[in-house]
Amino acid sequence: MTKKIYLNTEQDTIALAQYIAPLLKPGAILCLYGDLGSGKTFFTKHLGKELWIEDEIDSPSFVLFKEYQKAKYPFYHLDLYRLKHEEELFDLGIFDLIETGITVIEWPELAEKILPYRSLSLYFHFDGNTRHVEICPSREYETYFA
């Protein structure tokens, strides 16, 4: 099941983050797909705010992985854009952490085969004029996106 939501304004994306945040518990994994500039990091910033993160959330493109402990739950933000091989993922040590907090992965394609599961997959689209997201929830989250 896929739910398509139009994000006509920044407030629409913020509202999406506000809707999703209370649904998440430790162990949740969100995979964010989409081209550069499609809204993945903007969404993540506001999701973090809803989970009580006070620090500024920015893209972990160059460090690949950022951890925020001062939050409702530990919050892990990954950007796998620059990784080339699955083996590089194991070096990040993320698989030892994912059950303890909420994990958001931008550019998750490389991790798809080795992730133990995905709670939500969000596909962000921007064609230069309109923006939307397609949400593919796991069974645990299906009722929230019917």
N, C-alpha and C positions, 0 to 999 in steps of 0.2 A: 504494500500500500504506500502510495506517495501522495503527499499533500503539497500543493503549490500555493505559495503566498506571495502576493505582489508587495514589494517594498518601495512604494512611491516616494517616501521621504525618509530622512534619517530617523525620524521619530518612529516610523514603522519598524525599522530594524531594532531600535531600542525596545519597542514594545514586544518584539519577538524574544529578545533576550530576557525581558521581564517575565514573559510567559514560561520560558523554558527553565530558567534558574531554579524556581522552587520544586521542579520535578526531579532535579538531580540529587543523587546521593553518592557517597564514596564508591568508587568503582565504575562510575559512568565514563564512557569514552565517546566523545563527539568528533567525528571526522568532517572537516570542512573542505569542500572541493570548490574550485572556481578559479578563473583567470586572475591575474594581477588586477587590483582595483575593483574587484567584484563585491567587496564588503566583508571578507572573512575576518580580518583583524579588527575592523570597526565593531562587528558583532561580538567578537571575543572581549574587547575592552568593556563593553556594556554588560556582557554576561558576568565578567569579573566584578564589576561594580555591584551587581545584584547579589553576588556571593560574598560581599563585604570586603573585597580587596581594596585597600586604600592606596597602594602603590600604583604608579602609572603603568598600565599594560601597553607594551609596544611589541612590534613583531620581533620574534626571536630568530629572524633570518640568518644573522651572522653567528649567533651562539648556538643555534638549533633548538635549545631547550631552556625554558625559564620556569622557575619554581616559586610559587607565592605561598608562604605559610601563614601569613597574617590574614586569614580569611575564615569564612564559615567552615570550609573544609580545605585541606591542601589542594592547590590548583596548579596543574602542570600544563604548560603551553609549549607545544612543539611546532616547528616549521621545518618540514622535511624537503623543501624545495631544492636545496643544494646537495642532498645525499644522492649517491649513485647506486649503492649496493645495500641489500638488506642487512648484511653483516654490520654495517655502520650503525644501524639502529641498536644493536645489542650493546655497543660501546657507550650509548647514552645512559644505560641503566634504567630505562623507563619501565621495563617489565617487572622490576622489583618494586615499583612505586604505584602502578596504576590502581591497585585495589584500595589504596589508602586515601585517594582523593579523586578529584574530577580532572579528567584529561581532555584537552582540546588539541587536535592535530590538524594543522593546515598542511595542504599538499600531502595527503595520507596515502597516495597510490602505492608507494614503495612498501608501506607497512601492511597493506590489505591482507596478504597471505599469512602473515605471522601474528596479527592481532588476535587475541583470544576471542574477542567479540567486539561488536560496535553497538552502542546504545542508540545513537542517532547519527545518520549521515545527512549532512546539509549540503546541497549543491547550489551555490550562488551563481547567478547569471546577471550580466549587465551587457546590453547591446549598444550602449552609448546614449540610449534614451530611457529605456525602462529597466528596472531591476526586479528580480524575483528570486525566491529560494524554493527549491524542491526538498522536502523533508522526507526521509525514509527512516522510519523508526523501527527499532527491534520490537518484538512482540510485547515486551514489558512496557513500552511507551505508545503502542498503537492507539489505545483508547483516547489519548490526549490529542491526537492528530486525525481523528475520524472526520 
